[in-house]
Amino acid sequence: MKILVVQDYLRSGGTERQSVLLANAFAAAGHATTLLTFRPGGALSATVSSAVVRITLQPFDVGLDWFAPRLGRAARAHVFDVILCLGRMANCYAGGLQNRLPTTAVVGTMRTGKRLPALFRASLHSVRHIVANSHDARSTLVAEYGVPAEKISVIHNSLVFPANLPAEDATPSSRLTLRAQHGATTATTVLLTVAMFRPEKNQRELIEIVAGLPATTDWQLWLAGDGPARPACEALVARLHLEARVRFLGFHRNPSPLYAAADLAVHASWSEALSNFLIEAQAHGLAGVAYAAQGIAECWRPDCTGWTIPRDDRSAFRDALVRLIAEPAALSATRAADARAYARTTFDPQRQVSAYLDLFARIGSARC
């Protein structure tokens, strides 16, 4: 099977990580796989397997995510069996690709809680099939955008970092070393979030939430990632005099050591489809607390490995954190084991990749 994966740019976001994971896995399974991006470069560019053919449309990076010169020509020239569009910009072009290439199975995706652009909405009705990464996302497609339910398959995100840590990163001593680098002791509860600094990821409100934890609580908040909203968050931390409590860790190509060193996952995003961060954190044994958003409740076993808090209910968010911080060690260990088992089974990469390939085989045989 010849598969084309389309993504606008290999920035450090969750959708981009899924694009690279799927392209690499399709190639490893023996399929001729091409990864096409509109913009060259990107933080994840080096993670693409040498077995994957690369096509970049912009001859140099013009900084425009939507600019895809000669996309249709590139897709037509290679005669692909399946074209998988990932990300908002790629999906805006999906309908046009399907109209140009009626015998190719163009697959759109729904992986966002944001309002969809007009071209994206039009593409939903033109493509051969749509993959939603949560049942919530599927319901949104049916109820808000009028997509027939039979045209949609649900395939959850895959674990990008499935807790297969190198030995040096998994040892108790390395965990303590990393914590000590940031001033956390064995008694400190380290709260972790890994996400790009964008307004919708809402790190700002997360800082304000933890700022209200009881003064006697020994905690730190680790914020991993970069992006345009980071300077405002750093200024907020300075205004609240939380420099000793909040750590800005920057972008980590592989955040597994951070998961291994932290105690709880926290997420205040209001725009999601299914959080890669929360499922990866669970795979490393971290229970989580997050605001309700599309797909969040599908990230975990509710009220067992994670707690979904109504949006803007800061008191409930803090109460959940206080309860988990005070939890006896034996109960925390049991919860960690449950989180690992749930995440590694539900979001197993081999299982998700097989689901995509089975779907491609099924819809690819139904040629127009």
NORZI-V307273 format. One record per pair of residues at least 24 apart in sequence whose ideal C-beta (glycine too) atoms are under 10 Angstrom apart, sorted by sequence separation. I is the first residue (numbers start at 1). J is the second residue. D is the distance in whole Angstrom. If there is no record, write none. Layout:
i=(I	I)
j=(J	J)
d=(D	D)
This chain:
i=(3	20	24	25	27	28	38	39	65	66	68	72	76	79	80	81	82	83	84	85	87	88	92	95	99	104	105	107	108	109	110	113	116	121	127	129	130	131	132	133	189	201	203	220	221	222	223	224	225	226	227	256	259	260	262	263	264	265	266	267	269	270	272	274	275	281	282	1	10	19	20	23	24	26	27	39	53	64	65	68	71	72	75	76	79	80	82	83	84	86	87	91	92	94	95	98	112	116	120	121	131	133	204	211	220	221	222	223	224	225	226	255	259	260	264	265	266	268	273	274	275	281	291	3	16	17	20	21	23	24	26	27	38	39	66	71	75	80	88	91	92	93	94	95	96	97	102	110	111	121	125	197	201	203	207	211	219	220	221	222	223	224	225	226	255	258	259	260	267	291	10	16	17	20	24	25	38	39	66	72	73	92	93	95	96	98	99	110	113	124	197	198	202	203	206	207	218	219	220	221	222	223	224	225	256	257	259	269	272	278	279	289	290	1	3	4	5	6	7	8	9	11	16	20	23	24	38	39	68	72	76	88	89	91	92	94	95	98	99	109	110	112	116	124	189	191	192	193	194	195	196	197	199	201	204	208	217	224	256	278	289	1	2	3	4	5	6	7	8	9	10	13	16	19	20	23	38	39	71	72	75	88	91	92	94	95	97	98	115	116	188	189	190	191	192	193	194	195	196	197	198	199	200	203	204	207	211	255	267	289	306	1	2	3	4	5	6	7	8	9	10	11	12	13	17	23	38	89	90	91	92	93	94	95	96	97	98	110	188	189	190	191	192	193	194	195	196	197	198	199	203	207	210	211	225	289	290	304	305	1	2	3	4	5	6	7	8	9	10	11	12	13	16	23	37	38	75	88	89	92	95	110	187	188	189	190	191	192	193	194	196	197	198	202	204	205	211	224	275	289	304	305	1	2	3	4	5	6	7	9	10	11	12	20	36	88	91	94	95	188	189	190	191	192	193	195	196	197	198	201	204	208	210	213	267	288	289	305	9	10	11	38	90	91	94	108	161	185	196	197	199	203	204	207	222	287	305	306	8	9	10	11	94	184	195	196	197	203	208	211	224	265	289	301	304	305	7	9	10	36	85	110	184	185	197	207	210	211	224	265	289	304	305	9	10	91	94	184	197	210	222	288	305	306	7	10	110	183	197	287	301	305	306	10	36	85	182	184	207	224	300	301	304	305	36	91	108	207	222	267	300	34	182	206	222	265	287	301	34	179	265	268	270	301	36	85	110	220	264	267	269	270	300	301	5	108	179	203	220	223	268	299	300	10	34	36	83	108	110	178	219	222	268	299	83	84	85	86	203	219	221	287	301	10	32	34	82	85	107	109	111	268	300	5	9	33	36	82	84	86	285	299	32	285	287	298	299	3	4	6	8	9	32	33	34	35	36	38	268	286	287	31	37	39	285	286	2	4	6	31	33	35	38	66	197	266	285	287	288	9	38	225	284	285	287	37	66	224	282	285	286	9	11	36	191	197	266	282	285	286	9	38	191	192	194	196	266	284	285	8	9	26	210	264	282	283	284	285	8	188	190	192	194	209	264	282	283	286	8	26	194	210	266	281	282	283	285	8	209	282	283	284	8	206	208	264	279	282	283	284	23	183	184	194	206	207	263	264	278	282	283	6	22	183	206	263	281	282	283	23	184	192	203	205	206	264	279	280	283	22	183	194	203	204	205	279	282	283	6	19	182	193	194	202	203	205	278	279	282	283	19	20	181	192	201	202	203	19	182	192	201	202	279	280	6	18	19	190	194	201	202	264	279	6	18	192	193	200	201	202	263	4	16	192	200	201	4	15	16	19	190	191	192	193	194	198	199	200	201	276	15	190	191	192	193	195	199	200	15	189	190	191	192	193	194	195	198	263	274	4	13	189	190	191	192	193	195	265	5	15	188	189	191	192	193	2	4	11	193	201	2	3	4	5	6	7	8	184	195	2	3	4	5	6	7	8	9	184	1	2	3	4	5	6	7	8	178	182	184	1	2	3	4	5	6	7	8	9	177	178	181	195	209	1	2	3	4	5	6	8	9	180	194	195	7	8	175	178	179	193	194	195	209	6	7	8	174	178	179	194	206	6	8	177	178	179	193	194	206	5	6	8	169	175	176	192	193	206	114	170	174	175	194	205	6	113	169	170	174	175	194	6	112	166	169	172	193	165	168	169	171	192	202	19	166	169	170	6	18	161	165	166	169	202	161	164	165	169	192	4	18	161	163	200	15	160	161	162	165	192	160	161	165	191	193	15	160	161	163	190	192	14	15	161	163	191	193	161	191	4	6	209	6	2	3	4	5	212	219	6	212	219	1	3	209	210	214	217	209	212	213	217	205	208	209	212	219	205	210	211	214	218	206	209	210	213	214	217	202	205	209	212	213	217	206	210	214	205	209	213	214	47	170	18	161	157	160	157	159	160	162	163	15	156	157	158	161	162	163	14	157	160	161	163	164	165	154	159	160	161	163	157	158	159	162	163	157	161	162	163	156	157	159	160	161	159	159	191	189	22	25	140	191	191	137	189	21	22	136	137	189	21	136	137	189	21	134	136	157	18	21	133	134	135	156	17	18	20	21	133	134	17	132	133	134	154	157	15	18	132	156	157	14	17	133	156	17	154	14	140	139	140	113	114	115	136	113	114	136	137	138	113	114	136	137	112	113	114	135	136	112	113	134	135	136	111	112	113	133	134	136	137	111	132	133	134	135	136	110	111	132	134	135	109	134	111	133	134	163	14	16	113	114	163	14	113	162	163	12	13	14	112	113	162	12	13	43	111	112	113	12	110	111	159	11	13	110	159	162	162	159	160	162	13	159	162	157	158	159	160	156	157	158	159	156	158	156	157	158	159	158	159	158	156	157	158	155	156	155	158	155	158	155	156	155	154	155	153	153	155	155	153	47	153	46	47	43	44	153	43	153	13	151	12	12	13	11	12	11	133	131	131	131	129	129	129	129	128	129	17	127	128	129	128	12	128	11	12	128	12	107	107	107	105	21	105	18	105	107	105	106	107	14	15	18	105	14	17	105	14	104	105	14	15	103	105	14	105	13	14	17	104	105	103	104	14	102	103	14	102	101	98	84	82	82	84	84	82	82	81	82	81	82	81	82	81	80	81	81	29	25	29	24	25	28	29	31	22	25	26	29	21	25	29	24	25	31	22	26	21	22	25	26	21	25	18	22	26	22	3	3	1	3	1	1	3	2	1)
j=(27	44	48	49	51	52	62	63	89	90	92	96	100	103	104	105	106	107	108	109	111	112	116	119	123	128	129	131	132	133	134	137	140	145	151	153	154	155	156	157	213	225	227	244	245	246	247	248	249	250	251	280	283	284	286	287	288	289	290	291	293	294	296	298	299	305	306	26	35	44	45	48	49	51	52	64	78	89	90	93	96	97	100	101	104	105	107	108	109	111	112	116	117	119	120	123	137	141	145	146	156	158	229	236	245	246	247	248	249	250	251	280	284	285	289	290	291	293	298	299	300	306	316	29	42	43	46	47	49	50	52	53	64	65	92	97	101	106	114	117	118	119	120	121	122	123	128	136	137	147	151	223	227	229	233	237	245	246	247	248	249	250	251	252	281	284	285	286	293	317	37	43	44	47	51	52	65	66	93	99	100	119	120	122	123	125	126	137	140	151	224	225	229	230	233	234	245	246	247	248	249	250	251	252	283	284	286	296	299	305	306	316	317	29	31	32	33	34	35	36	37	39	44	48	51	52	66	67	96	100	104	116	117	119	120	122	123	126	127	137	138	140	144	152	217	219	220	221	222	223	224	225	227	229	232	236	245	252	284	306	317	30	31	32	33	34	35	36	37	38	39	42	45	48	49	52	67	68	100	101	104	117	120	121	123	124	126	127	144	145	217	218	219	220	221	222	223	224	225	226	227	228	229	232	233	236	240	284	296	318	335	31	32	33	34	35	36	37	38	39	40	41	42	43	47	53	68	119	120	121	122	123	124	125	126	127	128	140	218	219	220	221	222	223	224	225	226	227	228	229	233	237	240	241	255	319	320	334	335	32	33	34	35	36	37	38	39	40	41	42	43	44	47	54	68	69	106	119	120	123	126	141	218	219	220	221	222	223	224	225	227	228	229	233	235	236	242	255	306	320	335	336	33	34	35	36	37	38	39	41	42	43	44	52	68	120	123	126	127	220	221	222	223	224	225	227	228	229	230	233	236	240	242	245	299	320	321	337	42	43	44	71	123	124	127	141	194	218	229	230	232	236	237	240	255	320	338	339	42	43	44	45	128	218	229	230	231	237	242	245	258	299	323	335	338	339	42	44	45	71	120	145	219	220	232	242	245	246	259	300	324	339	340	45	46	127	130	220	233	246	258	324	341	342	44	47	147	220	234	324	338	342	343	48	74	123	220	222	245	262	338	339	342	343	75	130	147	246	261	306	339	74	222	246	262	305	327	341	75	220	306	309	311	342	78	127	152	262	306	309	311	312	342	343	48	151	222	246	263	266	311	342	343	54	78	80	127	152	154	222	263	266	312	343	128	129	130	131	248	264	266	332	346	56	78	80	128	131	153	155	157	314	346	52	56	80	83	129	131	133	332	346	80	333	335	346	347	52	53	55	57	58	81	82	83	84	85	87	317	335	336	81	87	89	335	336	53	55	57	82	84	86	89	117	248	317	336	338	339	61	90	277	336	337	339	90	119	277	335	338	339	63	65	90	245	251	320	336	339	340	64	93	246	247	249	251	321	339	340	64	65	82	266	320	338	339	340	341	65	245	247	249	251	266	321	339	340	343	66	84	252	268	324	339	340	341	343	67	268	341	342	343	68	266	268	324	339	342	343	344	84	244	245	255	267	268	324	325	339	343	344	68	84	245	268	325	343	344	345	86	247	255	266	268	269	327	342	343	346	86	247	258	267	268	269	343	346	347	71	84	247	258	259	267	268	270	343	344	347	348	85	86	247	258	267	268	269	86	249	259	268	269	346	347	74	86	87	258	262	269	270	332	347	75	87	261	262	269	270	271	332	74	86	262	270	271	75	86	87	90	261	262	263	264	265	269	270	271	272	347	87	262	263	264	265	267	271	272	88	262	263	264	265	266	267	268	271	336	347	78	87	263	264	265	266	267	269	339	80	90	263	264	266	267	268	78	80	87	269	277	79	80	81	82	83	84	85	261	272	80	81	82	83	84	85	86	87	262	80	81	82	83	84	85	86	87	257	261	263	81	82	83	84	85	86	87	88	89	257	258	261	275	289	82	83	84	85	86	87	89	90	261	275	276	89	90	257	260	261	275	276	277	291	89	90	91	257	261	262	277	289	90	92	261	262	263	277	278	290	90	91	93	254	260	261	277	278	291	200	256	260	261	280	291	93	200	256	257	261	262	281	94	200	254	257	260	281	254	257	258	260	281	291	109	256	259	260	97	109	252	256	257	260	293	253	256	257	261	284	97	111	254	256	293	109	254	255	256	259	286	255	256	260	286	288	111	256	257	259	286	288	111	112	258	260	288	290	259	289	104	106	309	107	104	105	106	107	314	321	109	315	322	105	107	313	314	318	321	314	317	318	322	311	314	315	318	325	312	317	318	321	325	314	317	318	321	322	325	311	314	318	321	322	326	317	321	325	317	321	325	326	160	284	133	276	273	276	274	276	277	279	280	133	274	275	276	279	280	281	133	276	279	280	282	283	284	274	279	280	281	283	278	279	280	283	284	279	283	284	285	279	280	282	283	284	283	284	321	321	155	158	273	324	325	272	324	157	158	272	273	325	158	273	274	326	159	272	274	295	157	160	272	273	274	295	157	158	160	161	273	274	158	273	274	275	295	298	157	160	274	298	299	157	160	276	299	161	298	160	294	294	295	269	270	271	292	270	271	293	294	295	271	272	294	295	271	272	273	294	295	272	273	294	295	296	272	273	274	294	295	297	298	273	294	295	296	297	298	273	274	295	297	298	273	298	276	298	299	340	194	196	293	294	343	195	294	343	344	194	195	196	294	295	344	195	196	226	294	295	296	196	294	295	343	196	198	295	344	347	348	346	347	349	201	347	350	346	347	348	349	346	347	348	349	347	349	348	349	350	351	351	352	352	351	352	353	351	352	352	355	353	356	354	355	355	355	356	355	356	358	359	358	253	359	253	254	251	253	362	253	363	225	363	225	226	227	226	227	227	352	355	356	359	359	360	362	363	363	364	253	363	364	366	366	251	367	251	252	368	253	356	359	360	359	276	360	274	361	363	362	363	364	272	273	276	363	273	276	364	274	364	365	275	276	364	366	276	367	276	277	280	367	368	367	368	279	367	368	280	368	368	368	356	356	357	359	360	359	360	360	361	361	363	363	364	364	364	365	367	350	349	353	349	350	353	354	357	349	352	353	356	349	353	357	353	354	360	352	356	352	353	356	357	353	357	352	356	360	357	356	357	357	360	360	361	364	364	364)
d=(9	5	7	9	4	9	9	8	5	10	9	7	7	9	6	7	8	7	9	6	8	6	9	7	10	8	7	6	10	7	9	8	9	6	8	7	10	5	9	5	9	8	9	8	6	8	7	8	8	6	9	8	8	6	6	9	7	7	7	7	6	10	6	6	5	10	7	8	8	8	9	7	4	9	5	8	9	9	10	6	8	7	7	6	8	9	6	10	7	7	9	8	6	9	9	8	8	9	9	9	10	10	7	9	6	5	5	5	4	7	5	8	4	8	7	8	10	9	10	6	10	9	10	10	7	10	10	9	7	10	8	9	8	7	7	7	6	9	7	9	8	8	8	9	9	9	9	10	7	9	9	8	8	7	6	9	7	7	7	8	7	7	6	10	9	9	8	9	9	7	6	8	7	5	7	10	7	10	9	9	9	4	9	5	8	10	6	4	8	9	10	9	9	8	9	10	10	10	6	10	6	9	7	8	9	10	6	8	9	10	10	9	9	9	5	10	7	9	7	10	6	9	5	6	9	6	7	8	10	5	9	7	9	8	5	9	3	5	10	9	7	10	9	9	7	6	9	8	9	8	10	6	9	7	7	8	10	5	7	7	6	9	7	7	8	7	8	7	7	6	8	10	10	9	8	5	6	9	9	8	8	7	5	9	4	8	9	5	9	7	10	7	8	7	8	7	8	8	5	6	5	8	9	9	6	6	5	9	8	9	10	5	5	5	5	5	5	5	5	4	9	10	8	9	8	9	5	9	9	10	9	7	8	7	8	8	6	7	5	5	5	5	5	6	4	5	7	3	7	5	5	6	10	9	9	10	10	10	6	7	8	7	8	7	8	8	6	9	7	5	4	9	10	9	9	8	9	9	9	7	3	6	5	7	8	8	7	8	7	6	4	6	6	10	10	10	6	6	10	5	7	9	9	8	9	6	9	8	9	8	3	6	6	8	9	6	6	7	6	6	10	6	9	7	8	8	9	4	10	10	6	8	8	9	9	10	6	10	5	7	7	8	10	8	5	10	10	7	8	4	9	9	10	7	10	10	5	8	10	9	4	10	10	9	10	9	9	10	10	8	6	10	10	10	6	4	9	9	5	8	10	9	9	10	9	7	8	9	10	9	7	8	9	9	9	8	9	5	7	8	7	9	9	9	9	8	9	7	10	6	7	6	10	8	6	8	7	9	9	10	9	8	8	8	8	9	9	6	8	9	7	9	7	10	6	10	9	10	9	9	8	9	6	5	9	8	8	9	10	10	10	9	7	10	10	10	10	10	9	10	9	9	8	10	7	10	9	10	10	10	9	10	10	8	9	10	10	9	9	9	7	8	9	10	9	7	9	10	9	9	8	9	9	8	10	10	9	10	8	10	9	9	9	9	5	9	9	10	9	9	9	9	9	10	10	10	10	10	8	9	7	9	10	10	8	7	10	8	10	9	10	10	7	9	9	8	4	9	8	8	8	9	9	7	6	9	9	9	10	9	7	10	9	9	10	10	9	9	6	9	10	9	10	10	9	9	7	8	5	9	6	9	8	9	9	8	7	10	5	10	9	9	10	8	7	4	6	10	7	9	7	10	10	8	7	9	9	9	7	9	9	8	8	6	9	6	10	6	4	10	9	7	10	5	8	9	8	8	10	4	5	9	7	9	4	8	8	8	10	9	9	8	10	5	9	10	9	7	10	8	8	7	10	8	9	5	9	7	8	9	5	10	8	8	7	9	9	9	9	10	10	10	9	6	8	4	9	5	8	7	8	5	8	8	10	7	7	9	10	5	6	9	5	8	9	8	9	6	9	8	8	9	8	4	6	8	6	6	7	9	7	7	8	10	8	9	9	4	9	9	5	4	7	7	7	7	9	9	8	9	5	5	6	5	9	10	9	10	9	7	8	5	8	8	7	6	7	9	10	9	8	7	5	10	8	7	4	10	9	10	7	7	9	9	6	9	10	8	10	5	7	7	8	7	8	9	8	9	9	5	5	5	5	5	5	5	6	9	9	5	8	8	7	8	7	5	8	8	10	8	9	8	9	7	10	7	9	7	8	4	10	10	10	9	8	6	8	8	5	10	8	6	10	9	6	10	7	4	9	5	10	4	9	9	9	10	7	10	10	9	9	9	9	6	8	9	9	9	7	9	8	5	8	8	7	8	6	9	8	9	8	8	10	10	5	10	9	9	9	10	9	7	7	10	9	10	6	8	9	10	5	9	6	10	10	8	7	9	10	9	8	6	7	9	8	9	7	9	9	7	9	5	6	10	10	5	10	10	8	10	9	8	8	10	8	10	9	7	9	9	9	10	10	9	10	9	10	7	8	10	9	10	10	10	10	10	9	9	5	9	6	7	10	7	9	6	7	8	9	10	10	9	10	5	8	7	7	6	10	8	6	10	7	9	9	7	9	9	8	8	10	9	10	8	9	8	6	5	8	10	10	8	9	6	8	9	10	8	10	10	5	9	5	9	9	8	10	6	7	10	5	10	9	6	6	5	6	7	9	8	8	9	9	10	8	5	10	7	8	10	8	9	10	9	9	8	9	7	9	5	5	6	8	7	9	9	9	8	9	6	5	10	6	10	9	9	7	8	10	5	4	9	8	5	10	10	10	9	7	9	7	9	7	5	10	9	9	9	8	7	9	10	8	10	9	10	8	5	9	6	10	4	9	5	6	7	5	9	10	5	8	6	7	8	8	9	5	10	10	3	8	9	5	10	7	9	9	7	7	7	9	9	6	9	5	10	9	9	7	9	10	5	9	8	8	4	8	7	10	8	8	8	8	6	10	5	9	10	10	9	6	9	9	7	7	9	10	7	8	8	9	10	7	10	5	10	10	6	7	8	7	6	7	6	6	4	10	10	9	10	8	8	4	9	7	7	9	6	6	10	9	9	10	9	5	9	6	8	9	10	7	9	7	6	8	9	6	8	9	7	9	9	10	7	7	9	10	8	9	9	9	7	7	7	9	9	5	5	10	10	10	9	9	8	5	10	10	9	8	8	9	8	7	9	10	7	10	10	7	9	10	10	9	9	7	5	9	6	5	9	8	9	7	9	10	8	4	8	9	7	10	9	9	5	9	10	9	6	9	5	10	9	8	9	9	10	8	9	5	7	9	9	8	10	6	5	10	10	9	10	7	7	10	8	9	9	7	9	9	7	10	7	4	7	9	9	9	8	8	9	7	8	7	8	9	9	7	9	10	9	9	8	7	6	7	10	10	7)
